[in-house]
Amino acid sequence: MEYKNELLRDAIEGYQKEYQELFEVWKNLEGKAQGVITVSGIFLAAMFAFIHKLSEHVERYEQYLLTISVILLVLSVVSALCAQRLRDVYKAPYGEQLGKVVEDLLELNDISSDISSRYISEQNILWKDVNSNIRSANKEKAKSLLASQCLLVLSSLCFVVYTSIKIWGIQLCLSK
């Protein structure tokens, strides 16, 4: 029985370390999303200033490129905000949660050596559920963050194409 409890305690320790790593991933995703919001916001402000200062004739395809670039930047910000949105995730099973498990086990009125195993088993279940929940939330955050980063890159590419057309004086033969 004691060997089983030792194995279960090792599992709990592993879950706790995994939780710390998952929480670090959570914080890193939050920071990266904030960075995308900042870069997109700066780029968006610069785009609006640039568009406002346009004095020369702008071809229709150039208008499309600038408009698409701005729309992609706005979508990038929205997607990054989705990555940062508040999510309801399970808390680490400390304090009140473990106290509830202890109370439930003590109510059994059958204090035996099996109670220790059940307590440790309950902790394992709690940690497993918490880590699974946070892992799932991190996946959602990562998907939104990846989308926002891709949108930012696409917006930048649209602006690079526009800028290249202007710098090189490229005349596209597009029917009007």
Summary of the structure (lengths in Angstrom):
residues: 176
radius of gyration: 26.8
end to end distance: 82.9
largest distance: 87.2
contacts: 481
relative contact order: 0.18
helix: 81%
strand: 0%
